[in-house]
Protein backbone atom coordinates (compact mmCIF):
# COMPACT_ATOMS: atom_id res chain seq x y z
CA UNK A 1 0.00 0.00 0.00
CA UNK A 2 1.99 2.97 -1.32
CA UNK A 3 1.53 6.32 0.43
CA UNK A 4 2.10 9.38 -1.79
CA UNK A 5 1.39 13.05 -1.09
CA UNK A 6 -2.20 12.81 -2.35
CA UNK A 7 -2.88 9.77 -0.19
CA UNK A 8 -1.31 11.43 2.86
CA UNK A 9 -3.38 14.55 2.22
CA UNK A 10 -6.57 12.47 2.12
CA UNK A 11 -5.56 10.71 5.33
CA UNK A 12 -4.99 14.01 7.15
CA UNK A 13 -8.23 15.48 5.77
CA UNK A 14 -10.07 12.44 7.10
CA UNK A 15 -8.62 13.03 10.55
CA UNK A 16 -9.57 16.72 10.51
CA UNK A 17 -13.10 16.05 9.23
CA UNK A 18 -13.83 13.60 12.04
CA UNK A 19 -12.17 15.49 14.88
CA UNK A 20 -15.29 17.63 15.65
CA UNK A 21 -17.19 14.41 16.43
CA UNK A 22 -14.46 13.47 18.86
CA UNK A 23 -16.02 15.01 21.97
CA UNK A 24 -19.16 12.91 21.67
CA UNK A 25 -17.16 9.80 20.81
CA UNK A 26 -14.96 10.42 23.85
CA UNK A 27 -18.00 10.82 26.13
CA UNK A 28 -19.63 7.68 24.74
CA UNK A 29 -16.40 5.74 25.17
CA UNK A 30 -16.03 7.03 28.74
CA UNK A 31 -19.45 5.62 29.61
CA UNK A 32 -18.36 2.20 28.29
CA UNK A 33 -15.16 2.41 30.31
CA UNK A 34 -17.13 3.17 33.48
CA UNK A 35 -19.46 0.25 32.90
CA UNK A 36 -16.50 -2.06 32.20
CA UNK A 37 -14.90 -1.09 35.51
CA UNK A 38 -18.17 -1.65 37.38
CA UNK A 39 -18.69 -5.03 35.68
CA UNK A 40 -15.23 -6.26 36.59
CA UNK A 41 -13.86 -6.23 33.05
CA UNK A 42 -10.05 -6.12 33.14
CA UNK A 43 -8.40 -3.24 31.29
CA UNK A 44 -6.55 -5.65 28.98
CA UNK A 45 -9.92 -7.18 28.04
CA UNK A 46 -11.25 -3.70 27.29
CA UNK A 47 -8.17 -3.10 25.13
CA UNK A 48 -8.75 -6.32 23.20
CA UNK A 49 -12.37 -5.32 22.57
CA UNK A 50 -11.30 -1.91 21.31
CA UNK A 51 -8.68 -3.36 18.98
CA UNK A 52 -10.51 -6.39 17.60
CA UNK A 53 -14.14 -5.26 17.73
CA UNK A 54 -14.13 -1.44 17.66
CA UNK A 55 -17.90 -1.20 17.51
CA UNK A 56 -19.42 0.81 20.32
CA UNK A 57 -22.91 -0.67 20.32
CA UNK A 58 -21.61 -4.25 20.17
CA UNK A 59 -19.14 -3.57 22.96
CA UNK A 60 -21.94 -2.19 25.14
CA UNK A 61 -23.99 -5.32 24.51
CA UNK A 62 -21.06 -7.62 25.32
CA UNK A 63 -20.31 -5.79 28.55
CA UNK A 64 -23.99 -5.72 29.49
CA UNK A 65 -24.05 -9.53 29.24
CA UNK A 66 -20.65 -9.91 30.93
CA UNK A 67 -22.14 -11.22 34.18
CA UNK A 68 -22.75 -14.64 32.64
CA UNK A 69 -19.89 -15.53 30.30
CA UNK A 70 -21.09 -19.13 30.23
CA UNK A 71 -23.67 -17.87 27.73
CA UNK A 72 -20.93 -17.06 25.24
CA UNK A 73 -23.00 -18.07 22.18
CA UNK A 74 -25.86 -15.59 22.86
CA UNK A 75 -23.26 -12.88 23.52
CA UNK A 76 -21.46 -13.51 20.22
CA UNK A 77 -24.76 -13.81 18.34
CA UNK A 78 -26.04 -10.51 19.73
CA UNK A 79 -22.82 -8.75 18.71
CA UNK A 80 -22.97 -10.27 15.22
CA UNK A 81 -26.59 -9.20 14.74
CA UNK A 82 -25.75 -5.63 15.65
CA UNK A 83 -22.78 -5.61 13.28
CA UNK A 84 -24.78 -6.95 10.32
CA UNK A 85 -25.35 -3.32 9.39
CA UNK A 86 -21.73 -3.22 8.22
CA UNK A 87 -22.73 -5.28 5.19
CA UNK A 88 -24.90 -2.33 4.14
CA UNK A 89 -22.20 0.16 5.08
CA UNK A 90 -19.61 -1.78 3.08
CA UNK A 91 -21.91 -1.94 0.06
CA UNK A 92 -22.45 1.82 0.17
CA UNK A 93 -18.66 2.31 -0.02
CA UNK A 94 -18.25 0.13 -3.11
CA UNK A 95 -17.55 3.04 -5.46
CA UNK A 96 -14.92 4.44 -3.10
CA UNK A 97 -13.15 1.06 -2.93
CA UNK A 98 -13.21 0.33 -6.67
CA UNK A 99 -9.41 0.69 -7.04
CA UNK A 100 -8.50 -0.89 -3.69
CA UNK A 101 -7.06 -4.36 -3.16
CA UNK A 102 -8.69 -6.93 -0.89
CA UNK A 103 -5.97 -6.35 1.71
CA UNK A 104 -6.61 -2.61 1.67
CA UNK A 105 -10.36 -3.09 1.96
CA UNK A 106 -9.92 -5.31 5.01
CA UNK A 107 -7.67 -2.74 6.69
CA UNK A 108 -9.96 0.19 5.87
CA UNK A 109 -13.18 -1.58 6.87
CA UNK A 110 -11.84 -2.65 10.25
CA UNK A 111 -11.73 1.01 11.31
CA UNK A 112 -15.05 1.97 9.76
CA UNK A 113 -17.49 3.29 12.34
CA UNK A 114 -20.92 4.79 11.77
CA UNK A 115 -19.48 8.26 12.29
CA UNK A 116 -16.55 8.27 9.84
CA UNK A 117 -18.70 6.38 7.34
CA UNK A 118 -21.34 9.12 7.45
CA UNK A 119 -18.71 11.88 7.19
CA UNK A 120 -17.11 10.09 4.22
CA UNK A 121 -20.41 9.59 2.40
CA UNK A 122 -21.26 13.26 2.86
CA UNK A 123 -17.83 14.51 1.79
CA UNK A 124 -17.76 12.18 -1.24
CA UNK A 125 -20.80 13.99 -2.64
CA UNK A 126 -18.88 17.26 -2.97
CA UNK A 127 -15.20 16.33 -3.27
CA UNK A 128 -12.95 13.71 -4.81
CA UNK A 129 -11.61 11.61 -1.95
CA UNK A 130 -9.87 8.26 -1.59
CA UNK A 131 -10.34 5.41 0.92
CA UNK A 132 -7.55 6.95 2.98
CA UNK A 133 -9.94 9.76 3.89
CA UNK A 134 -12.18 7.11 5.44
CA UNK A 135 -9.17 5.41 7.05
CA UNK A 136 -7.89 8.68 8.50
CA UNK A 137 -11.27 9.24 10.09
CA UNK A 138 -11.18 5.71 11.46
CA UNK A 139 -7.76 6.19 13.03
CA UNK A 140 -8.95 9.48 14.54
CA UNK A 141 -12.09 7.96 16.06
CA UNK A 142 -10.32 4.81 17.21
CA UNK A 143 -7.75 6.90 19.11
CA UNK A 144 -10.39 9.11 20.72
CA UNK A 145 -12.64 6.15 21.50
CA UNK A 146 -9.82 4.20 23.15
CA UNK A 147 -8.71 7.22 25.19
CA UNK A 148 -12.32 7.76 26.26
CA UNK A 149 -12.78 4.16 27.39
CA UNK A 150 -9.55 4.23 29.42
CA UNK A 151 -10.47 7.55 31.00
CA UNK A 152 -13.91 6.25 31.98
CA UNK A 153 -12.38 3.05 33.30
CA UNK A 154 -9.86 4.86 35.49
CA UNK A 155 -12.33 7.41 36.87
CA UNK A 156 -15.32 5.08 37.23
CA UNK A 157 -15.16 5.38 41.01
CA UNK A 158 -15.97 9.09 40.86
CA UNK A 159 -19.09 8.74 38.65
CA UNK A 160 -21.43 5.93 39.65
CA UNK A 161 -24.28 6.99 37.34
CA UNK A 162 -23.22 8.47 33.94
CA UNK A 163 -26.82 9.53 33.20
CA UNK A 164 -26.62 12.17 35.94
CA UNK A 165 -24.12 14.01 33.75
CA UNK A 166 -25.96 13.27 30.49
CA UNK A 167 -22.99 11.18 29.27
CA UNK A 168 -25.38 8.46 28.13
CA UNK A 169 -26.88 10.98 25.69
CA UNK A 170 -23.63 11.23 23.70
CA UNK A 171 -24.57 8.34 21.39
CA UNK A 172 -27.94 9.90 20.52
CA UNK A 173 -26.33 13.31 20.01
CA UNK A 174 -23.80 11.91 17.54
CA UNK A 175 -26.37 10.28 15.30
CA UNK A 176 -28.80 13.17 15.46
CA UNK A 177 -26.04 15.42 14.12
CA UNK A 178 -25.06 12.87 11.45
CA UNK A 179 -28.66 12.59 10.26
CA UNK A 180 -28.83 16.34 9.75
CA UNK A 181 -25.59 16.25 7.75
CA UNK A 182 -26.84 13.40 5.53
CA UNK A 183 -30.24 15.02 4.91
CA UNK A 184 -30.64 16.18 1.31
CA UNK A 185 -34.36 16.68 0.71
CA UNK A 186 -37.79 15.53 1.80
CA UNK A 187 -37.32 12.26 -0.10
CA UNK A 188 -34.88 11.16 2.61
CA UNK A 189 -37.68 11.25 5.17
CA UNK A 190 -39.52 8.35 3.52
CA UNK A 191 -36.90 5.59 4.02
CA UNK A 192 -35.87 7.08 7.38
CA UNK A 193 -39.43 7.06 8.65
CA UNK A 194 -40.04 3.55 7.29
CA UNK A 195 -36.86 2.27 8.98
CA UNK A 196 -37.85 3.88 12.28
CA UNK A 197 -41.37 2.41 12.20
CA UNK A 198 -40.14 -1.09 11.32
CA UNK A 199 -37.46 -0.91 14.02
CA UNK A 200 -40.00 0.21 16.61
CA UNK A 201 -42.46 -2.56 15.72
CA UNK A 202 -39.75 -5.25 15.68
CA UNK A 203 -38.34 -4.11 19.02
CA UNK A 204 -41.85 -4.19 20.50
CA UNK A 205 -42.63 -7.64 19.08
CA UNK A 206 -39.30 -9.43 19.43
CA UNK A 207 -37.17 -7.41 21.87
CA UNK A 208 -33.42 -7.91 21.77
CA UNK A 209 -31.33 -6.05 19.19
CA UNK A 210 -32.50 -7.58 15.92
CA UNK A 211 -34.74 -4.53 15.37
CA UNK A 212 -31.65 -2.45 14.46
CA UNK A 213 -30.76 -4.73 11.56
CA UNK A 214 -34.36 -5.17 10.35
CA UNK A 215 -34.99 -1.44 10.50
CA UNK A 216 -31.80 -0.69 8.57
CA UNK A 217 -32.53 -3.30 5.88
CA UNK A 218 -36.14 -2.18 5.38
CA UNK A 219 -35.16 1.49 5.19
CA UNK A 220 -32.39 0.68 2.71
CA UNK A 221 -34.77 -1.30 0.49
CA UNK A 222 -37.24 1.56 0.43
CA UNK A 223 -34.40 3.93 -0.45
CA UNK A 224 -33.29 1.65 -3.31
CA UNK A 225 -36.83 1.42 -4.67
CA UNK A 226 -37.21 5.21 -4.59
CA UNK A 227 -33.89 5.69 -6.39
CA UNK A 228 -34.86 3.08 -8.98
CA UNK A 229 -38.20 4.80 -9.55
CA UNK A 230 -36.49 8.17 -9.98
CA UNK A 231 -34.00 6.65 -12.43
CA UNK A 232 -36.80 5.08 -14.53
CA UNK A 233 -38.69 8.37 -14.65
CA UNK A 234 -35.61 10.15 -15.93
N, C-alpha and C positions, 0 to 999 in steps of 0.2 A: 504494500500500500504506500505509494509514493506521495510525499507531502511537498507541494510546491507553494509558491506565494499565494496563488489564488485559493488553494485548499486551506492554507493557514488563515487567510483572511476570512473565509467562510466559517471556519472553526471559531475564531475570535468573535465574529458577528453573532454566532449562535449563543456563545456565552453571554454576550452583552444583552441580547434580546430576551434571554430567560432570567437574567439577574433580578429584574423588578418583581418577579414572582417569588423570589427567594425568601422573603419575609414570611409569607404564608406557608411555604414548604417547610421552612425552619420550625414554625410554630406547630404544624401538623406532625412533623418528625419528633418534636419535643414531647408531644402528648404520647406518642408510641413509646418513646424512651421511658417516660414515667410509668406507663402501664407495664412495660417489661420489667422494670425494677420491682414493682409491686407484685408481679406474678412470679418472681423468682427466676426470671430468665437471666442467664449469665451474660456478661458483656461480650464475650467471644461468640456466643450464640446469636446475639443481636448483630454482631459484625458479619457473621456468616449469612444471616438473612438479608442484610443490606447488600452484600456483594453478589450473592447468588440468586436472590429473588428480586430485590429492588422494585417492589410494587406495594405501595402504601396500603391499599385496601386489603390485599391478600395477607400482608404482614399483620395487620390489625386482627384479621380473622384467625390467623394461626395463634397469635398471642392470646386472643380471647378464649380459645379452646385449649390452651396450654395446660390447664389443670389436670387434664386426663389424656396424657400422651399415649396411653394404651389404645386409644381410638385414632391411631395414626392414619388409617385409610379415610375416614370422614374428614379429617383435617386436610389431607392432601387433595381430596376430591373438591372440597369447598374452595380451596385456593385455585385449583385448576378451573373451576367453573367461573370464578371471578375473572381470571386471566384469559378466558376465551375471547374477550373483546379485542385482544391483541391480534387475532386473525383479521378482524375488520380494520384495525388500525394499520396493520401491515399491508393489507390490500389497498388501502387509500394512499399508501406511499409508493406504490408500484412505479409510477412515472418518475419519481425522484431517484429510484434505485435502478433505473433501466441500464445504466452503464457500470453498475457495481458487481463485483464478484460475489460468490456465495459466502466466502470468508468475511468480506466486508459487510455484507448484509447481516450476518450473525453478530458481528461486533457492534454495528450500529443499533440493531434492534434490541440488544440486551439493555441498552441505556435509554430506550424509548419509554417515556412516561406520558401520561395523558397531557401534561402541561407542555412539554417541549414538542410533542406531536401537534397540538393545537396551534402553538406559535409558528411552527414550521409550515403547516397547512395555510395559515393566514399569510405569512410572508411570501410563500411560493406563488400566491395569486398576483403579487405586485412586483416581485423581483426574481432574477435568475439566481438560484441558490443550488448548492450541492448537498449530498448527504452529510458532509462534514458540518454543515450548519446545524443539522439535527443532532449530530454527535456532540458538537460543542455544547449545545443546550443540555444534552444528557449528562455530560461530565459536570457541568455547572450545577444541575439539580441534584445529582448524586452526591456531590461534595457537600452541598448545603443540607440535604436530607440526612446524611450521615452525621454531620456536625450537630444537627438538631436532635437526632436520636440520642447521641452521647450526652449532650447537655441535659436533656430531659432525664436521662438515666441517672446522671450524677446528682441532679438537684431534686430528684423525686421526693425526697424526705421533706422538702420545704413546701411542696404543693400537693396536697392529698387529693384534691378534686379540681382537675383542669377546667371544668365547666364554669367554675366560679370566676375564672379570668377570661372566659370566652375563647380559650385555646381550642376547644373542640369545634368551634365554628370556622376554623381556618380552612378545612377541606371544602366546606360549602362556599366560602368566600372565593376560593381559587376558581371553582368551576362556574360560579355565577359570572365572574369577570371574563373567563374564557368564552362563555356562551355569547356575551355581548360582543366580543372581538370577532367571533365567527359569524355573527348575524349579518346577512346580506340584504334580505328583503322579506316581505311577509310570507313568501313561499316556504322559507325555513321553518315557520311556525307549525306547518302541517305535520312533517315527520317528527318534529320535536314533541308536539302535543300527543301524537299517536304513540310515540315511544314512552312518554310519561304515563299515559293512560294504561297501556299494556303492562308496564312495570308495576304500577300501583295494583292492578287487578291480580297479577301473578303473585305479588308479595302477599296480598290479602288471602289468596286461595292456597298457596303452597308454602309460604314462609321461606326461611332460608335466604340464600343469595342468588338463586337462579333467576330471579326477576330482573337483575341487572343485565344479564346476557340476553334474555328474551326481549326485554325492552329495547336494547341496542339493535338486535337483529331486526325486529319489526319496524323500528324507525328507519333503519338503513334501507330496508326493502321498499318502504313507502317513498323514501328519497330517490331510490333508483327508478321506480315507476314514474315519478313526477319528471325526472330528468329525461327518461325515455319518451314520455308524452310530449315534452317540450321539443325534443330533437325531431320527432316525427312531424310535428306541426310546422317546424321550420323547413 
